Structures are given as structure tokens and as C-alpha cells.
Amino acid sequence: MENNKLTLQEATQRMRQYPVLEKTLGEDWLAQEYKKEPKQQSLITNWIRNKDDDFPGKQLKEWLLDIELALKILSPPNTSPETWRKLHHKIREHSDPDNFKGTLSEIAVCRLLTECRFSIELEKKLMSSSNKDVDIQVSSSNSIPLYIEVQWVSESDDSKDGAAVASLHGQGYPMQNDKEKLRIKRKIYDKTPKFTTGDITLVALDFTTSPELGGNHKYSVIQETLDEVYANKNLQGAPAEFYYSDIDITIRNYVDGIIWFRLEPDKKLGLMPQKRGLYINHSTKHYEKIKHSLFIQEWQGKTV
């Protein structure tokens, strides 16, 4: 065993500090994880067995405490037994670190929605022809449901280069990075087969490990990307039809808005979307419903 890794016995002892997480995973889960190659282990396993910090922005203990707190809040009666069962399945799944980051993003969004007293359901199918479900259905007593697909946006070499260039020119420097914008568009586009034009649909992007792409100022990569998609212009105001028009048109037709966030250390709030942003598709027939929805008010206004 490497010097910076805990043995299974030591990791099992550490897991007992997080009783809700331990109960959710089950007594044999950690032992099964230890039989896998380290690169194929869940992030939870890495955090439990690692003596050092190997994830941006937080100490390992903070991530585990965040999940523990989130699971307490997401358990019945705050959520339905079926929603809790599906959350159990997502967390228990023996996925690799990259896949579990997406689960972490979903847990965070569900945590916020539950705190705001929305009713949530997971894995709802909108397209009968699709073999995949939409991540989250959100509803309240006085609004029609809306549907959210959650996507973790990993850091890339291009985003690192863009951040380096931006640092040379100051905070307001417009990062013109066509590769990054196309990458974001494709991540949104990949969600569209799950959507219909009759439902209110949003894509939530988690920029925890790629914060240089997020932000609410007009020069951020996400803002420039969505200006091209929804406002049909690039930074200079020129028509954007020439750039990736097939992707842009599909996104405009099927995605009513984009929300984004980061996960940051907060001992009181735990696993909760922070640094949140929003862009509504102005051409959608659902625009007024979305703009005045309780969900959007909470997303923009709840202090976290």
C-alpha cells in the first residue's frame, strides 16, 4: 500500500465518521471498491483512502462532510421514497471518478431544490424514442414542471491556456477560445435527444474544475458561447450562423435555458451550487413562464 493511502481496515474506520454515507453505501461497498484499480475507483473511495488532498478547492474531509450533510437533507420525508432510492443507486454505483463527478453535480442541484422546498423526481423520460431519462424533474404547487439535465464540465488544456492568457491581460480580457466554446456547445447539444419542445428544459453546467469558463461577466466563455447560440451574435456583434449553426439551431429549439454553478468550500452549506449563473433562451415559447418561475427566482436570489 502506498504511504499516502489507507488500508481497507483504516478506510473502514474513517467511513464510520460519516454514518449516513456509510449506511447508504452498505457494508460491502468499500471492500468491493478496494478490489478495483485506483483509476477505476469512485471519488468517494479516493477521498476515504487518501491521506492527502487530491481534489480542487477543498480538503478531503470537507467533501465527505458535504456529502454527509446533503444526504441527510435529501432523505425522506424531504424527498419521496422513490427519489431517495434512485439517489442511493447513483451513489452506490461503482463508477470511476469522472462519472461520479456528474453524480456529485446532481446531488448538489437536488440539495438546493430540496432546501427551496421544491418537489423533485429523478430519471424522468420525456422522449419515448429515447433510451435515456432526464436527470431531474422540478415542480412546486403553483407551477408546471421543468426538467434539468446536469453536466460536469472538466478542465481541458484549452481552458488552462485561456486562463493563462486572461491572467496576462487582466480580469476583463475577452477570452476568445473557439475550441472551448464548441466544447461547451457540444456538451449542451448532447443532452437534446432527451428533450421535447413542449416541455420546459434546462441544462445545468458545473464548472467546479474549470472555473475560468464560468462567470457572469460578458467576457466569460460561457456568456460568449450562449450569446452565439441564443442571441445569434459573437463578441463583435457579427452574425453567428457561420459558426456551428447546426448545433446552435438544435440547442435553440430544444433547450430553454442554461444554468451554471461551482461547488466551493462552505462548512455551513455543504454541497450546494454556488457562483450561480443563468441564461434564458429569449426565443422559446416558454420564456415568460421561465422568467417568472419560482425556480428562477430561487436560483438567482437565494443567498448561498
Rosetta blueprint (number, residue, H / E / L):
1 M L
2 E L
3 N L
4 N L
5 K E
6 L L
7 T L
8 L H
9 Q H
10 E H
11 A H
12 T H
13 Q H
14 R H
15 M H
16 R L
17 Q L
18 Y L
19 P H
20 V H
21 L H
22 E H
23 K H
24 T H
25 L H
26 G L
27 E L
28 D L
29 W H
30 L H
31 A H
32 Q H
33 E H
34 Y H
35 K L
36 K L
37 E L
38 P H
39 K H
40 Q H
41 Q L
42 S L
43 L H
44 I H
45 T H
46 N H
47 W H
48 I H
49 R H
50 N E
51 K L
52 D L
53 D L
54 D L
55 F L
56 P L
57 G L
58 K L
59 Q L
60 L H
61 K H
62 E H
63 W H
64 L H
65 L H
66 D H
67 I H
68 E H
69 L H
70 A H
71 L H
72 K H
73 I H
74 L H
75 S L
76 P L
77 P L
78 N L
79 T L
80 S L
81 P H
82 E H
83 T H
84 W H
85 R H
86 K H
87 L H
88 H H
89 H H
90 K H
91 I H
92 R H
93 E L
94 H L
95 S L
96 D L
97 P H
98 D H
99 N H
100 F H
101 K H
102 G H
103 T H
104 L H
105 S H
106 E H
107 I H
108 A H
109 V H
110 C H
111 R H
112 L H
113 L H
114 T H
115 E H
116 C L
117 R L
118 F L
119 S E
120 I E
121 E E
122 L E
123 E E
124 K E
125 K L
126 L L
127 M L
128 S L
129 S L
130 S L
131 N L
132 K L
133 D L
134 V E
135 D E
136 I E
137 Q E
138 V E
139 S E
140 S E
141 S L
142 N L
143 S E
144 I E
145 P E
146 L E
147 Y E
148 I E
149 E E
150 V E
151 Q E
152 W E
153 V L
154 S L
155 E L
156 S L
157 D H
158 D H
159 S H
160 K H
161 D H
162 G H
163 A H
164 A H
165 V H
166 A H
167 S H
168 L H
169 H H
170 G L
171 Q L
172 G L
173 Y L
174 P L
175 M L
176 Q L
177 N L
178 D H
179 K H
180 E H
181 K H
182 L H
183 R H
184 I H
185 K H
186 R H
187 K H
188 I H
189 Y H
190 D L
191 K L
192 T H
193 P H
194 K H
195 F L
196 T L
197 T L
198 G L
199 D L
200 I E
201 T E
202 L E
203 V E
204 A E
205 L E
206 D E
207 F L
208 T L
209 T L
210 S L
211 P H
212 E H
213 L H
214 G L
215 G L
216 N L
217 H L
218 K L
219 Y L
220 S L
221 V H
222 I H
223 Q H
224 E H
225 T H
226 L H
227 D H
228 E H
229 V H
230 Y H
231 A H
232 N L
233 K E
234 N L
235 L L
236 Q L
237 G L
238 A L
239 P E
240 A L
241 E L
242 F L
243 Y L
244 Y L
245 S H
246 D H
247 I H
248 D H
249 I H
250 T H
251 I H
252 R H
253 N H
254 Y H
255 V L
256 D L
257 G E
258 I E
259 I E
260 W E
261 F E
262 R E
263 L L
264 E L
265 P L
266 D L
267 K L
268 K L
269 L L
270 G L
271 L L
272 M L
273 P L
274 Q E
275 K E
276 R E
277 G E
278 L E
279 Y E
280 I E
281 N L
282 H L
283 S L
284 T L
285 K L
286 H L
287 Y H
288 E H
289 K H
290 I H
291 K H
292 H L
293 S L
294 L H
295 F H
296 I H
297 Q H
298 E H
299 W H
300 Q H
301 G H
302 K L
303 T L
304 V L
